[in-house]
């Protein structure tokens, strides 16, 4: 084959290849499947507002859940020691005052001075006994310019009837405290509680029904300051009273620790830590409030310790000195590799 013929064949093949490529490049491209957008929850996030110290508005304490009747719910521990409270939603603000405190469950009801400045919708309140493990829930916090949403699942409904907590898988931050826990339909399940130093992706909420369904005979009260040491609120106890009180505290701690059941998940995950539970018994012997004063670092352990102390206060016979004068104190429970002390 001559060089001229060879050059012609190469040119023809190059031209054919060029046409094939052009056809591929200019022909219709296959349609690409559109990536589905994640589902957007359209629940009543507008009912969740920020709660602030009115004397220092930049000091955001946490969140509150607003109702159309001019009331709001939050957790008591974030508003203690604050003289003037206000709620905020974007540029709207209103003073609020404490109208009722269920200190046992750390739930406080507030009265809004100017409810007309907000537009909350009516909320359906769902019974905690209807909540199922594994169902999808949404925690909403209002401590920011815009409300924040965190999706999770119910890990456990823990406790006895009438004294229960909903543990959720969502990892929250402090601004969610006092915010709302909704189900997928937008029904209110509870009020979120967040504790500092939580190292586990687990938070919890107390059922809102505990305070919304209260009897009309309940009496409003102030949020008490916590005490790090056991004290008799009515003054210095005499030596005999102190001995009785110390003995009662010892029996209370022993009963609390004896009734604790180390959570199975804690055994599996090898959790350990110490939860300190503050309690306040009224003159008359009623439990006014109890809450996690120092977190173990795990919500599951904190709730277990909290419920154990509440049970012990109901089970251990109360001395007359405590029943007459009241008592504030702290019980600590340490969890170590399946043991507690």
Buried (B, 14 or more C-beta within 10 A) or exposed (E): EEEEEEEEEEEEEEEEEEEEEEEEEEEEEEEEEEEEEEEEBEBBBBBBBBBBBBEEEEEBBBBBBBBEEBBBBBBBBBBBEBEEBBBBBEEEBBBBEBBBBBBBBBBBBBBBBBBEBBEBEEBEBBEBEEBEEEEBBBBBBBBEEEBBBBBBBBBBBBBEEEBBBBBBBBBBEBBBBBBBBBBEEBBBBBBBBBBEEBEBBBBBBBBBBBBBEEEEEEEEBEBBEBBEEBBBBEEEBEEEBBEBBEEBBEBBBEBBBEBBEBBEBBEEEEBBBBBBBBBBBBBEBEBBBBBBBBBBBBBBBBBBBBBBBBBBBEEBEBBEBBBBBBBBBBBBBBBEEEEBE
